[in-house]
Amino acid sequence: MKRNNNAKPDFRSSGDAWDRVKWNGWGEKGKYYELDDKGVVTLYPSGVQLPKLLSFVKEVVQLEQLDDTPSFEVSDLDIPAPHLNSEFMDEVTSYLHANQINTENMARVSHAFGRSLRDLWRLRRGQVQNAPDVVLFPQSHEDVVKIVNSCHKHNVILIPYGGGSNIVGALEPHDPLSPTTSSSPPNRRTIVSLEMRRMSKMLWLDKKTNTACFEVGCLGPDLEQQLGREGYSLGHDPDSFQWSTLGGWLATLSSGMQSDKYGDIEDMCVSLKVVTPALGTIITPTVPRNGSGLDLKRIFLGSEGSFGVITQAVMKVHKVPPVKEFHGVIMPSWEQGVKCIETIIRNEGGSAMIRLYDPEETKLSFSMKPGAAPGSQTAGQAFGHFFSEQMSNVIKKYLEYGRGFDMNKVCLMLVGFEGEKANVTHQKKQVFKQVKAFEGVWIGQGPGKSWYEKRYDLPLLRDFLMQHGMWVDVAESSMSWQDILKLWKEVKEDVVNAITARGYPGWCGAHISHSYENGVCVYFHYASIVEERNGVIPNGEEGDDLRVYLAAKEAATEAILRNGGALSHHHGVGIEHVPWMERYFGVEGVRLMREIKGIMDPKGVCNPGKVFELVQGDEGKKEDSAGERFLFWSLGLNDKNNGSDNRPSGEAEHGLHNVSGSVGRDFGKARL
């Protein structure tokens, strides 16, 4: 076993991570999409251009020109003064260094939200009334133990903060047990954001058992760099990889792009070390499999900090694969593509990744094909780009005229392979045999290479759209093979209808992102325009775009549950999905979660209101659906609307108002 005695990893080791990312957008400062002087969408500072994207965007959201919808500046923010429990602050200052405690406004704003559309909508409009009161920076497990004990002792809320990439409100400084709102001192509780990213070391690597122990504040690149020095990898690669942490992955049940080969985060986790307020530190067994009673680590996986703070994790790792390839395939239709993937999985094709884009997302993908960066190409590179464009036209004509494909229905499939050369060669034969059987056409590694190079940049496009009069958000779910086609169809229809019913253009696309023996995960993107463009509100009222988004979000969730899908495959619950938890798990299931929290965290200081709603006294035994429904429709709008129900006028009282029935709980009932 090799122990890592380095003080900290080299990757991004200067300064705290929060100070290097945008406070009101995605990713690191200085990296963004914007129009160049010729009106081409360009990624800065690299200069990579997306020459076809703008025309696609204008078409789907029916805009003739882009407008400006700028964000508030930091200097314009009205941030309430921190509400600090003096006894608590005296105690933490006795054992933390001064540089581990920050009550400055910039630190508080940067830890106020995750990166959902609702979060960014509020940040860009200066709605930061719920910022945490203080940010604490633990540097060891022992620091976390002391902080958790102090929060428990002084009844102070503690919200673990990893990379801040969560998009379901898991970082919302919300306190359902306070007698007043979280922005109304002096009666509310002090709120602490526990910034974990200084705890980022690999503590040891055991090459005999292929396991490694980490502090969970590791960002994805930190983790892979430390393993990579020894020739190892975890193989967990979510879209948020660059700006999310191991602790966040564990706490939200994350899933990586190569999960078909390496499994989801719970499959990689061997054991955990967790600090709880009432029970102290819990360490689960570090064994290949535990058959002695409950698997305790599963209680904490997906708990979103509601039971305590994960500080360390032992993870399965593997040697860096010598071969890694990503191939492009064109399928004649979504239905054919789905059948093809199911057959590949059934026949144990062995690919590391299969992504199938429906016709709408296929068009989006091709519109994002990069062009040449001006002034950066040699003559050979320029010819190569020209040749690639000509080949694309040839392939398109072949598909349309030679194979008879309807180009409005074709779907792009990306297939990834990793491993030893002989194994990859065998896997490719197996997969492409099925591709051919379902009339797919291999189009080379170019599309796969393009996707791989820009796979982390898609969230940056959301910032660009919000800056120019549009919005986009996502939904995802896992479902069985028999449910996928109906669920896919109804989610798309219902989301677009929810948007257009309000008088706005709507667009929705989807892709398969993860595959299993019994089903898949489908990931949806949906988009529209914002209410205020160039200072003019064309219809509706101020805040209308957030209401339209919430209506679309509700429509997507309802269609997912109605068709047997999971409430979430990998984004978690946060506060956004709490209103549906009783339907999904049943009253008994939610009560069990509350009872577990009551044992570990009797004062409700650990990230309250996430995963399930907390209510006072005996009412905790039942779901407070009315309160959760109000929260869903009020956050971001209640300041302007006196906390009234903000559902779009005329919206049918379904979904949040209908908590009867069950979803995914037909145990033992076969559907023929």
C-alpha positions as CSV (number, residue, x, y, z in Angstrom):
1,M,0.0,0.0,0.0
2,K,1.4,3.4,-1.0
3,R,0.6,6.4,1.2
4,N,0.5,9.9,-0.2
5,N,2.4,12.3,2.0
6,N,2.1,15.3,-0.3
7,A,0.6,18.4,1.4
8,K,-1.8,19.0,-1.5
9,P,-2.2,18.1,-5.2
10,D,-0.5,20.3,-7.8
11,F,-3.6,20.8,-9.9
12,R,-5.1,24.2,-9.4
13,S,-3.3,24.4,-6.1
14,S,-3.0,28.2,-5.9
15,G,-5.9,29.8,-4.0
16,D,-9.3,28.4,-3.1
17,A,-11.4,26.9,-5.9
18,W,-14.5,29.0,-5.2
19,D,-12.5,32.1,-5.9
20,R,-11.6,30.8,-9.4
21,V,-15.1,30.1,-10.7
22,K,-17.8,32.5,-11.8
23,W,-20.2,33.6,-9.1
24,N,-23.1,33.8,-11.5
25,G,-22.4,31.2,-14.1
26,W,-20.6,27.9,-14.9
27,G,-16.9,27.1,-14.6
28,E,-13.7,29.0,-14.3
29,K,-13.5,32.8,-14.8
30,G,-12.2,33.8,-18.3
31,K,-13.7,30.8,-20.1
32,Y,-16.9,31.6,-21.9
33,Y,-18.9,31.6,-25.2
34,E,-19.6,34.9,-26.8
35,L,-20.1,36.3,-30.3
36,D,-16.9,37.4,-32.1
37,D,-16.7,40.5,-34.2
38,K,-18.2,38.6,-37.1
39,G,-21.2,37.3,-35.1
40,V,-19.9,33.8,-34.7
41,V,-20.3,31.9,-31.4
42,T,-16.7,31.5,-30.1
43,L,-15.2,29.9,-27.1
44,Y,-12.8,32.1,-25.3
45,P,-9.9,32.1,-24.7
46,S,-9.3,29.1,-27.1
47,G,-10.9,30.9,-30.0
48,V,-12.7,27.7,-31.1
49,Q,-15.7,28.7,-33.2
50,L,-19.1,27.1,-33.6
51,P,-20.2,28.7,-37.0
52,K,-23.5,26.8,-37.3
53,L,-24.8,27.2,-33.8
54,L,-26.3,30.7,-34.0
55,S,-28.6,29.9,-36.9
56,F,-29.8,26.7,-35.1
57,V,-30.6,28.6,-31.9
58,K,-32.5,31.3,-33.7
59,E,-34.5,28.8,-35.6
60,V,-35.6,26.7,-32.6
61,V,-36.5,29.6,-30.3
62,Q,-37.8,31.8,-33.2
63,L,-35.5,34.8,-32.7
64,E,-34.5,37.1,-35.5
65,Q,-31.6,38.5,-33.5
66,L,-30.0,38.0,-30.2
67,D,-30.8,40.5,-27.4
68,D,-28.9,41.5,-24.3
69,T,-30.0,40.3,-20.9
70,P,-27.0,41.1,-18.7
71,S,-26.4,39.9,-15.2
72,F,-26.3,42.1,-12.2
73,E,-22.7,43.2,-11.3
74,V,-21.3,42.1,-7.9
75,S,-21.2,45.7,-6.8
76,D,-25.0,46.0,-7.4
77,L,-25.9,43.1,-5.1
78,D,-27.9,43.9,-1.9
79,I,-26.6,41.2,0.5
80,P,-28.1,41.1,4.0
81,A,-25.5,41.3,6.8
82,P,-24.6,37.9,8.2
83,H,-26.6,36.7,11.1
84,L,-24.0,35.1,13.4
85,N,-24.5,33.1,16.5
86,S,-21.9,34.7,18.8
87,E,-21.3,31.7,21.0
88,F,-20.9,29.5,17.9
89,M,-18.4,31.9,16.3
90,D,-16.4,32.2,19.5
91,E,-16.1,28.4,19.6
92,V,-15.1,27.9,16.0
93,T,-12.5,30.7,16.2
94,S,-10.9,28.9,19.1
95,Y,-9.9,25.9,16.9
96,L,-9.9,27.1,13.3
97,H,-7.3,29.5,11.8
98,A,-8.5,32.9,10.6
99,N,-8.1,31.8,7.0
100,Q,-10.6,29.0,7.6
101,I,-13.4,31.4,8.4
102,N,-14.9,33.8,5.9
103,T,-17.9,36.1,6.3
104,E,-17.1,38.4,3.4
105,N,-19.9,39.0,0.9
106,M,-18.2,37.5,-2.1
107,A,-17.5,34.2,-0.3
108,R,-21.1,34.1,0.9
109,V,-22.6,34.8,-2.5
110,S,-20.4,32.2,-4.1
111,H,-21.7,29.6,-1.7
112,A,-25.4,30.7,-1.8
113,F,-26.6,28.4,-4.6
114,G,-25.8,25.6,-7.0
115,R,-26.1,26.0,-10.7
116,S,-29.7,25.2,-11.6
117,L,-31.6,27.6,-13.8
118,R,-33.5,28.9,-10.8
119,D,-30.2,29.5,-9.0
120,L,-28.7,31.4,-11.9
121,W,-31.9,33.3,-12.6
122,R,-31.8,34.6,-9.0
123,L,-28.0,35.3,-9.0
124,R,-28.2,37.2,-12.3
125,R,-31.1,39.3,-10.9
126,G,-29.4,40.0,-7.6
127,Q,-31.7,37.8,-5.4
128,V,-29.2,36.6,-2.8
129,Q,-31.2,37.2,0.4
130,N,-30.5,33.6,1.4
131,A,-26.7,33.7,1.3
132,P,-25.1,31.6,4.1
133,D,-23.9,33.7,7.0
134,V,-20.3,32.2,7.2
135,V,-18.2,29.9,5.1
136,L,-15.9,27.5,7.0
137,F,-12.9,25.7,5.4
138,P,-12.0,22.5,7.1
139,Q,-8.6,21.0,6.3
140,S,-8.9,17.6,7.9
141,H,-11.4,15.1,9.2
142,E,-10.7,16.4,12.7
143,D,-11.7,19.9,11.7
144,V,-15.0,18.5,10.4
145,V,-15.7,16.7,13.7
146,K,-15.2,19.9,15.7
147,I,-17.4,21.9,13.3
148,V,-20.2,19.4,13.3
149,N,-20.1,19.2,17.1
150,S,-20.3,23.0,17.4
151,C,-23.2,23.2,15.0
152,H,-25.1,20.5,17.0
153,K,-24.3,22.2,20.3
154,H,-25.4,25.7,19.2
155,N,-28.2,24.7,16.8
156,V,-26.5,26.1,13.7
157,I,-27.3,24.9,10.2
158,L,-24.5,23.1,8.3
159,I,-24.6,22.7,4.5
160,P,-21.7,20.7,3.0
161,Y,-20.4,22.4,-0.2
162,G,-18.3,20.5,-2.8
163,G,-18.0,21.9,-6.2
164,G,-21.3,23.8,-6.2
165,S,-22.5,22.2,-9.5
166,N,-25.8,20.7,-8.1
167,I,-28.9,21.7,-10.1
168,V,-31.8,20.6,-7.8
169,G,-31.4,23.0,-4.9
170,A,-29.3,20.7,-2.7
171,L,-27.3,23.7,-1.6
172,E,-30.2,26.1,-0.9
173,P,-29.8,27.8,2.5
174,H,-33.4,26.8,3.5
175,D,-34.5,26.1,7.1
176,P,-38.0,24.7,7.4
177,L,-37.6,24.6,11.2
178,S,-37.0,28.3,11.7
179,P,-40.0,30.4,12.8
180,T,-39.2,32.9,10.1
181,T,-37.7,32.9,6.7
182,S,-34.0,32.4,6.3
183,S,-33.5,36.0,5.4
184,S,-35.3,37.3,8.5
185,P,-33.1,37.6,11.6
186,P,-32.9,37.6,14.6
187,N,-35.1,34.5,15.1
188,R,-33.6,32.3,12.4
189,R,-30.7,29.9,12.8
190,T,-27.2,30.8,11.6
191,I,-26.3,29.1,8.4
192,V,-22.8,27.7,7.7
193,S,-21.5,26.6,4.3
194,L,-18.9,23.9,4.8
195,E,-16.5,24.4,1.9
196,M,-14.8,21.0,1.5
197,R,-12.3,21.6,-1.3
198,R,-9.3,22.1,0.9
199,M,-9.6,18.4,1.8
200,S,-8.4,17.1,-1.5
201,K,-5.7,14.5,-0.9
202,M,-5.4,10.9,-1.9
203,L,-4.4,9.3,1.4
204,W,-3.3,5.9,0.1
205,L,-3.4,3.7,-2.9
206,D,-3.4,-0.1,-2.6
207,K,-2.3,-1.6,-5.9
208,K,-2.9,-5.2,-4.6
209,T,-6.6,-4.6,-4.0
210,N,-7.1,-1.8,-6.6
211,T,-8.5,0.6,-4.0
212,A,-7.6,4.1,-2.9
213,C,-8.7,6.3,0.0
214,F,-9.5,10.0,-0.6
215,E,-10.5,13.0,1.3
216,V,-13.8,13.8,-0.5
217,G,-13.1,17.5,-1.3
218,C,-11.1,16.4,-4.4
219,L,-12.3,18.0,-7.6
220,G,-12.5,15.5,-10.5
221,P,-9.2,16.6,-12.1
222,D,-7.4,16.6,-8.7
223,L,-8.5,13.1,-8.1
224,E,-7.5,11.8,-11.5
225,Q,-4.2,13.6,-11.5
226,Q,-3.2,12.0,-8.2
227,L,-4.2,8.5,-9.4
228,G,-2.7,9.2,-12.8
229,R,0.8,9.6,-11.3
230,E,0.6,6.0,-10.3
231,G,-1.0,4.8,-13.6
232,Y,-4.5,4.5,-12.1
233,S,-7.9,6.0,-12.7
234,L,-11.3,6.0,-11.0
235,G,-13.2,6.2,-14.3
236,H,-16.0,8.5,-13.0
237,D,-16.5,11.2,-15.6
238,P,-19.8,13.2,-15.1
239,D,-20.6,16.3,-17.2
240,S,-19.6,18.4,-14.1
241,F,-16.3,16.5,-13.7
242,Q,-14.1,19.6,-13.7
243,W,-16.0,21.5,-11.0
244,S,-17.6,18.7,-8.9
245,T,-16.0,16.7,-6.0
246,L,-15.9,13.1,-4.9
247,G,-18.0,14.1,-1.9
248,G,-20.7,15.6,-4.1
249,W,-20.7,12.5,-6.4
250,L,-21.3,10.3,-3.4
251,A,-23.9,12.5,-1.7
252,T,-26.0,12.8,-4.8
253,L,-25.5,9.3,-6.4
254,S,-23.7,10.6,-9.4
255,S,-23.2,8.7,-12.7
256,G,-20.3,9.1,-15.1
257,M,-20.1,9.0,-18.8
258,Q,-18.4,5.6,-18.8
259,S,-20.8,4.0,-16.3
260,D,-21.6,1.2,-18.8
261,K,-18.1,-0.2,-18.1
262,Y,-17.2,1.1,-14.6
263,G,-20.6,1.4,-12.9
264,D,-22.2,4.4,-11.1
265,I,-20.6,6.0,-8.1
266,E,-22.3,3.6,-5.6
267,D,-20.7,0.7,-7.5
268,M,-17.2,2.2,-7.1
269,C,-17.6,3.0,-3.4
270,V,-16.1,0.5,-0.9
271,S,-16.5,2.4,2.4
272,L,-17.1,5.8,3.9
273,K,-16.1,7.8,6.9
274,V,-19.0,10.1,8.0
275,V,-19.3,12.6,10.8
276,T,-22.8,12.8,12.3
277,P,-24.1,15.3,15.0
278,A,-25.5,12.7,17.5
279,L,-23.6,9.5,16.8
280,G,-20.2,10.8,16.1
281,T,-18.0,9.3,13.4
282,I,-19.2,6.3,11.5
283,I,-16.8,4.2,9.5
284,T,-18.2,1.4,7.3
285,P,-16.2,-1.8,6.6
286,T,-13.5,-1.8,3.9
287,V,-14.3,-5.2,2.4
288,P,-15.1,-6.4,-1.1
289,R,-18.7,-7.2,0.1
290,N,-20.5,-7.0,3.4
291,G,-23.1,-9.7,4.2
292,S,-23.4,-8.8,7.9
293,G,-26.6,-6.9,8.3
294,L,-27.4,-3.6,6.6
295,D,-25.0,-2.0,4.1
296,L,-24.5,1.2,6.2
297,K,-22.7,3.1,3.4
298,R,-25.9,3.0,1.4
299,I,-27.6,5.1,4.1
300,F,-25.3,8.0,3.4
301,L,-24.9,7.6,-0.4
302,G,-27.5,9.9,-1.9
303,S,-28.3,11.6,1.4
304,E,-27.1,15.0,0.3
305,G,-25.6,15.9,3.6
306,S,-28.9,15.4,5.5
307,F,-27.5,12.8,7.9
308,G,-23.9,14.1,8.3
309,V,-20.7,15.0,6.5
310,I,-18.8,12.5,4.4
311,T,-15.1,13.2,5.0
312,Q,-13.2,10.2,3.4
313,A,-14.1,7.4,1.0
314,V,-12.3,4.2,-0.1
315,M,-13.0,3.8,-3.9
316,K,-12.3,1.0,-6.4
317,V,-9.8,2.1,-9.0
318,H,-8.2,0.5,-12.1
319,K,-5.1,0.9,-14.3
320,V,-5.4,3.6,-16.9
321,P,-6.7,1.9,-20.0
322,P,-4.1,1.8,-22.8
323,V,-6.7,2.2,-25.6
324,K,-9.6,4.7,-25.6
325,E,-11.7,5.2,-28.7
326,F,-15.0,7.1,-29.5
327,H,-16.9,6.3,-32.7
328,G,-19.8,8.0,-34.5
329,V,-22.8,6.1,-35.9
330,I,-25.9,7.4,-37.7
331,M,-29.1,5.5,-36.9
332,P,-32.1,5.8,-39.2
333,S,-34.4,6.7,-36.3
334,W,-34.7,7.0,-32.6
335,E,-36.7,3.8,-32.4
336,Q,-34.1,1.8,-34.3
337,G,-31.3,3.3,-32.1
338,V,-33.1,2.3,-28.9
339,K,-33.5,-1.3,-30.2
340,C,-29.9,-1.4,-31.2
341,I,-28.6,-0.3,-27.8
342,E,-30.9,-2.8,-26.0
343,T,-29.6,-5.6,-28.2
344,I,-25.9,-4.6,-27.6
345,I,-26.5,-4.6,-23.8
346,R,-28.4,-7.9,-23.9
347,N,-25.5,-9.5,-25.9
348,E,-22.9,-8.1,-23.5
349,G,-21.3,-5.9,-26.1
350,G,-18.8,-4.5,-23.6
351,S,-18.7,-0.8,-24.7
352,A,-17.7,1.8,-22.1
353,M,-20.3,4.3,-23.3
354,I,-23.2,4.5,-25.7
355,R,-25.0,7.8,-26.2
356,L,-28.0,8.1,-28.6
357,Y,-29.2,11.6,-29.5
358,D,-32.8,12.0,-30.7
359,P,-33.4,14.0,-33.9
360,E,-33.6,17.3,-32.1
361,E,-30.4,16.8,-30.2
362,T,-28.7,15.3,-33.2
363,K,-29.3,18.6,-35.1
364,L,-28.0,20.5,-32.0
365,S,-24.9,18.3,-31.9
366,F,-24.1,18.9,-35.6
367,S,-24.7,22.6,-35.2
368,M,-21.9,22.6,-32.5
369,K,-19.3,21.1,-34.9
370,P,-16.3,23.4,-34.4
371,G,-14.9,25.4,-37.2
372,A,-11.4,26.6,-37.7
373,A,-9.9,29.0,-35.1
374,P,-8.9,32.1,-37.1
375,G,-5.1,32.5,-37.7
376,S,-4.2,29.3,-35.8
377,Q,-4.0,26.8,-38.6
378,T,-1.2,25.6,-40.7
379,A,-1.9,25.0,-44.4
380,G,-2.2,21.3,-43.7
381,Q,-4.7,21.8,-40.9
382,A,-6.7,24.2,-43.1
383,F,-6.8,21.5,-45.8
384,G,-7.8,18.9,-43.3
385,H,-10.7,21.0,-42.1
386,F,-11.8,21.6,-45.7
387,F,-11.6,17.9,-46.5
388,S,-13.6,17.1,-43.3
389,E,-16.4,19.4,-44.4
390,Q,-16.5,17.9,-47.9
391,M,-16.6,14.4,-46.4
392,S,-19.5,15.4,-44.2
393,N,-21.5,16.5,-47.2
394,V,-20.7,13.3,-49.0
395,I,-21.8,11.2,-46.0
396,K,-25.0,13.2,-45.8
397,K,-25.8,12.6,-49.5
398,Y,-25.0,8.9,-49.1
399,L,-27.3,8.6,-46.1
400,E,-30.2,10.5,-47.8
401,Y,-29.9,9.1,-51.4
402,G,-27.9,5.9,-51.0
403,R,-29.6,4.6,-47.9
404,G,-32.9,6.4,-48.1
405,F,-32.6,7.9,-44.6
406,D,-35.0,10.7,-43.6
407,M,-32.6,13.4,-42.5
408,N,-35.2,14.8,-40.2
409,K,-35.3,11.5,-38.3
410,V,-31.7,10.3,-38.2
411,C,-30.0,10.0,-34.8
412,L,-26.4,10.3,-33.9
413,M,-25.0,7.5,-31.7
414,L,-21.6,7.8,-30.0
415,V,-19.9,4.6,-28.8
416,G,-16.9,4.6,-26.5
417,F,-14.4,1.7,-25.9
418,E,-11.7,1.5,-23.2
419,G,-9.3,-1.3,-22.2
420,E,-6.6,-3.5,-23.6
421,K,-6.3,-3.5,-27.4
422,A,-7.4,-7.1,-27.9
423,N,-10.5,-6.5,-25.7
424,V,-11.4,-3.3,-27.5
425,T,-11.0,-5.0,-30.9
426,H,-13.4,-7.7,-29.8
427,Q,-15.9,-5.3,-28.3
428,K,-16.0,-3.2,-31.5
429,K,-16.7,-6.3,-33.6
430,Q,-19.6,-7.2,-31.3
431,V,-21.1,-3.7,-31.2
432,F,-20.8,-2.8,-34.9
433,K,-22.3,-6.2,-35.8
434,Q,-25.5,-5.0,-34.1
435,V,-25.2,-1.5,-35.5
436,K,-25.2,-3.0,-39.0
437,A,-28.1,-5.3,-38.1
438,F,-30.2,-2.2,-37.2
439,E,-29.2,-0.3,-40.4
440,G,-26.8,2.0,-38.6
441,V,-23.9,3.6,-40.6
442,W,-20.5,4.0,-39.0
443,I,-19.1,7.5,-39.8
444,G,-15.7,7.3,-38.2
445,Q,-14.0,8.6,-35.0
446,G,-14.4,12.3,-36.0
447,P,-17.7,12.9,-34.2
448,G,-16.5,11.0,-31.1
449,K,-13.3,13.0,-31.0
450,S,-15.2,16.3,-31.3
451,W,-17.6,15.3,-28.5
452,Y,-14.7,14.2,-26.3
453,E,-12.9,17.5,-26.7
454,K,-15.9,19.7,-25.9
455,R,-17.8,17.4,-23.5
456,Y,-17.3,19.7,-20.5
457,D,-18.2,22.9,-22.3
458,L,-22.0,22.5,-22.8
459,P,-22.9,24.2,-19.5
460,L,-21.0,27.3,-20.8
461,L,-23.6,27.6,-23.6
462,R,-26.3,28.0,-21.0
463,D,-24.5,31.1,-19.7
464,F,-24.3,32.4,-23.3
465,L,-28.0,31.8,-23.9
466,M,-29.0,33.6,-20.6
467,Q,-26.8,36.5,-21.6
468,H,-28.7,36.8,-24.8
469,G,-32.4,36.5,-24.1
470,M,-32.9,32.7,-23.7
471,W,-32.8,30.0,-21.1
472,V,-32.2,26.2,-21.1
473,D,-32.4,23.6,-18.4
474,V,-32.4,19.8,-18.1
475,A,-34.3,16.8,-16.7
476,E,-33.3,13.2,-16.5
477,S,-34.6,9.8,-15.5
478,S,-34.0,6.1,-15.7
479,M,-36.7,3.8,-17.0
480,S,-37.2,0.3,-18.3
481,W,-36.8,-0.7,-21.9
482,Q,-40.5,-1.2,-22.2
483,D,-41.2,2.4,-21.0
484,I,-38.6,4.4,-22.8
485,L,-40.4,5.3,-26.1
486,K,-43.6,6.4,-24.4
487,L,-41.8,8.3,-21.7
488,W,-39.5,10.0,-24.1
489,K,-42.4,11.1,-26.3
490,E,-44.7,12.3,-23.6
491,V,-42.0,14.3,-21.7
492,K,-41.1,16.2,-24.8
493,E,-44.6,16.9,-25.8
494,D,-45.7,18.0,-22.3
495,V,-42.7,20.2,-21.7
496,V,-43.1,22.0,-25.0
497,N,-46.9,22.4,-24.4
498,A,-46.2,23.9,-21.0
499,I,-44.0,26.5,-22.5
500,T,-46.1,27.3,-25.6
501,A,-49.3,27.5,-23.5
502,R,-47.7,30.6,-21.9
503,G,-47.1,32.3,-25.3
504,Y,-43.4,31.4,-25.7
505,P,-41.6,29.2,-28.2
506,G,-40.4,25.9,-26.8
507,W,-37.8,23.3,-27.7
508,C,-37.0,19.9,-26.2
509,G,-34.4,17.4,-27.1
510,A,-33.1,14.2,-25.5
511,H,-30.4,11.6,-25.5
512,I,-29.6,8.2,-23.9
513,S,-26.7,8.7,-21.6
514,H,-26.4,5.5,-19.5
515,S,-27.4,1.9,-20.3
516,Y,-28.3,-1.0,-18.1
517,E,-29.5,-4.6,-18.5
518,N,-33.0,-3.6,-17.6
519,G,-33.2,0.0,-19.0
520,V,-31.5,3.3,-19.7
521,C,-31.2,6.9,-18.5
522,V,-32.6,9.5,-20.8
523,Y,-31.4,13.1,-20.4
524,F,-33.6,16.0,-21.6
525,H,-32.7,19.6,-22.6
526,Y,-35.5,22.1,-22.9
527,A,-35.3,25.8,-23.9
528,S,-37.2,29.0,-24.6
529,I,-36.7,32.8,-24.5
530,V,-36.8,35.0,-21.5
531,E,-39.5,37.6,-20.8
532,E,-37.3,40.7,-20.9
533,R,-35.3,41.4,-23.9
534,N,-33.6,44.8,-24.4
535,G,-35.5,46.1,-21.4
536,V,-38.9,45.2,-22.8
537,I,-41.4,42.6,-21.4
538,P,-43.3,41.4,-24.5
539,N,-46.0,39.6,-22.6
540,G,-46.8,38.2,-19.1
541,E,-45.3,39.9,-16.0
542,E,-42.0,40.3,-14.4
543,G,-40.7,36.8,-13.4
544,D,-42.7,35.1,-16.1
545,D,-39.8,33.2,-17.5
546,L,-39.1,31.6,-14.1
547,R,-42.8,30.6,-13.9
548,V,-42.7,29.1,-17.4
549,Y,-39.6,27.2,-16.5
550,L,-41.3,25.8,-13.3
551,A,-44.3,24.8,-15.4
552,A,-42.0,23.0,-17.8
553,K,-40.1,21.4,-14.9
554,E,-43.4,20.2,-13.3
555,A,-44.6,18.9,-16.7
556,A,-41.4,16.9,-17.3
557,T,-41.5,15.4,-13.8
558,E,-45.2,14.4,-14.0
559,A,-44.6,12.8,-17.4
560,I,-41.6,10.9,-16.1
561,L,-43.5,9.5,-13.0
562,R,-46.6,8.8,-15.0
563,N,-44.6,6.5,-17.3
564,G,-42.7,4.6,-14.6
565,G,-39.5,6.6,-14.6
566,A,-37.2,7.4,-11.7
567,L,-37.7,10.7,-10.0
568,S,-34.0,11.2,-10.7
569,H,-31.2,9.1,-12.2
570,H,-28.2,11.1,-11.0
571,H,-29.1,14.7,-10.2
572,G,-30.5,14.0,-6.8
573,V,-33.5,15.4,-4.9
574,G,-32.5,18.7,-3.3
575,I,-35.5,20.9,-2.8
576,E,-36.7,20.7,-6.4
577,H,-37.9,17.1,-6.3
578,V,-39.1,17.0,-2.6
579,P,-42.7,17.6,-3.6
580,W,-42.8,14.2,-5.4
581,M,-40.9,12.1,-2.8
582,E,-44.1,10.8,-1.1
583,R,-45.5,9.6,-4.5
584,Y,-42.1,8.0,-5.4
585,F,-41.2,6.3,-2.1
586,G,-44.6,6.3,-0.3
587,V,-45.5,7.9,3.0
588,E,-43.8,5.0,4.8
589,G,-40.5,5.4,2.9
590,V,-40.3,9.1,3.6
591,R,-41.1,8.6,7.2
592,L,-38.3,6.1,7.5
593,M,-35.8,8.6,6.1
594,R,-37.0,11.2,8.6
595,E,-36.7,8.7,11.5
596,I,-33.1,7.9,10.5
597,K,-32.3,11.6,10.4
598,G,-33.9,12.1,13.8
599,I,-31.5,9.6,15.3
600,M,-28.4,11.0,13.6
601,D,-29.3,14.7,13.6
602,P,-32.1,15.3,16.2
603,K,-31.9,19.1,15.9
604,G,-32.1,19.1,12.1
605,V,-28.8,21.1,11.6
606,C,-27.5,19.0,8.6
607,N,-28.7,20.5,5.3
608,P,-32.4,20.6,6.4
609,G,-35.2,20.4,3.9
610,K,-33.3,18.4,1.3
611,V,-34.4,15.0,0.1
612,F,-37.5,15.2,2.4
613,E,-39.2,18.1,4.1
614,L,-38.7,18.7,7.8
615,V,-41.7,19.7,9.8
616,Q,-42.2,20.3,13.5
617,G,-43.3,17.7,16.1
618,D,-45.5,14.8,15.2
619,E,-46.3,16.3,11.8
620,G,-43.0,14.9,10.8
621,K,-44.7,11.5,10.4
622,K,-46.5,12.6,7.2
623,E,-45.5,14.5,4.1
624,D,-46.1,18.2,4.3
625,S,-47.0,18.4,0.6
626,A,-48.6,21.8,0.8
627,G,-45.5,23.4,2.2
628,E,-43.3,21.7,-0.4
629,R,-45.6,22.7,-3.2
630,F,-45.4,26.3,-2.0
631,L,-41.7,26.2,-1.8
632,F,-41.4,24.9,-5.4
633,W,-43.5,27.7,-6.7
634,S,-42.1,30.5,-4.5
635,L,-38.3,30.5,-4.4
636,G,-37.1,33.4,-6.5
637,L,-40.6,34.9,-6.9
638,N,-41.9,35.3,-3.3
639,D,-40.1,38.6,-2.7
640,K,-42.1,40.2,-5.6
641,N,-45.4,38.3,-5.0
642,N,-45.8,38.3,-1.3
643,G,-45.2,34.5,-1.2
644,S,-48.4,33.7,-3.1
645,D,-48.8,30.6,-5.2
646,N,-46.9,31.5,-8.5
647,R,-48.1,28.7,-10.7
648,P,-48.9,30.0,-14.3
649,S,-52.5,31.2,-14.4
650,G,-54.8,28.5,-15.7
651,E,-52.3,25.7,-14.9
652,A,-54.2,22.5,-14.2
653,E,-54.0,21.4,-10.6
654,H,-52.2,18.1,-11.3
655,G,-48.8,17.0,-10.3
656,L,-47.9,18.8,-7.1
657,H,-51.5,18.8,-6.0
658,N,-52.0,15.1,-6.7
659,V,-50.0,13.1,-4.2
660,S,-52.1,9.9,-4.4
661,G,-51.0,6.7,-6.1
662,S,-47.5,5.2,-6.3
663,V,-44.7,5.3,-8.8
664,G,-42.2,2.5,-9.3
665,R,-43.6,0.6,-6.3
666,D,-45.5,-2.2,-8.0
667,F,-43.3,-4.8,-6.2
668,G,-44.0,-8.3,-7.5
669,K,-46.4,-7.1,-10.1
670,A,-45.5,-8.1,-13.6
671,R,-46.4,-5.8,-16.5
672,L,-47.1,-7.9,-19.6
